[in-house]
Amino acid sequence: MPKLIPVPDALSKPFWDAVNQRRLVLQHCAACDRLQYPPQQACQVCGSAAGVTWKEVEGRGHIASYIVIEDGRLIGACRISRITWRW
């Protein structure tokens, strides 16, 4: 099974462009000084759309929670059958 490659849309394109340059950028809301991911049109916290820009971050933080997704269709088909999401 081939590796899935994300297809950027207009909203996520700056994120994926930075990833291709080996940089990590997140949306930053100037109104409430919060970072957010995934990208959205407006701030998840205060709702402001005017002050949301992209900000480069260093890539360090803490894991608050995580889940493991196991897809039985992939077992035996490829080496990667477990997906772990951390946030």
C-alpha positions in Angstrom: 0.0 0.0 0.0 1.5 3.4 -1.0 2.3 6.1 1.6 -0.5 8.7 1.6 0.7 12.2 0.8 -1.4 15.2 2.1 -2.9 17.4 -0.6 -2.7 21.0 0.7 -5.7 23.3 0.3 -5.6 27.1 0.4 -5.8 27.2 4.2 -3.1 24.6 4.9 -0.7 25.4 2.1 1.6 27.7 4.2 1.9 24.8 6.7 2.9 22.2 4.1 5.2 24.7 2.3 7.1 25.2 5.6 7.2 21.4 6.2 8.8 20.9 2.8 11.5 23.5 4.0 11.9 21.5 7.3 10.3 24.3 9.3 7.4 24.1 11.7 4.8 26.9 11.5 1.5 27.3 13.3 -1.3 29.9 13.1 -0.9 32.6 15.7 -3.8 34.9 16.9 -2.6 38.4 17.6 -5.8 39.2 19.5 -5.4 36.6 22.2 -1.7 35.5 21.6 -2.6 31.8 21.1 -1.2 29.3 18.7 -3.5 26.9 16.9 -3.5 23.8 14.8 -5.1 22.6 12.6 -5.4 25.7 10.5 -8.7 27.5 10.5 -10.2 30.7 9.1 -10.6 32.2 12.6 -9.0 31.8 16.1 -10.4 28.7 17.9 -10.3 30.6 21.2 -11.5 34.2 20.6 -13.0 34.0 17.1 -10.8 36.7 15.6 -10.1 36.3 11.9 -8.2 39.5 11.3 -5.2 38.8 13.5 -4.5 35.1 12.5 -1.1 34.8 10.9 1.6 32.1 10.5 4.4 32.0 13.1 7.5 29.8 13.0 7.9 27.7 16.2 10.9 25.7 17.5 9.1 22.4 17.6 9.4 21.8 21.4 6.5 21.3 23.7 4.7 18.7 25.8 2.3 15.9 24.9 -1.0 16.5 26.7 -2.7 13.4 25.3 -2.4 10.8 22.5 -4.4 8.1 20.7 -3.3 5.1 18.7 -5.2 4.1 15.6 -4.8 0.5 14.3 -6.1 -0.2 10.9 -6.6 -4.0 10.4 -6.6 -3.5 6.6 -3.0 -2.6 6.7 -1.6 -5.4 8.8 0.6 -7.5 6.6 0.2 -5.1 3.7 2.9 -2.7 4.8 5.3 -2.0 7.6 3.2 0.9 9.1 -0.1 -0.4 10.5 -0.3 1.8 13.6 -0.8 5.6 13.5 -0.1 7.5 16.7 -1.5 11.1 17.1 -0.2 13.3 19.9 -1.4 16.7 21.0 
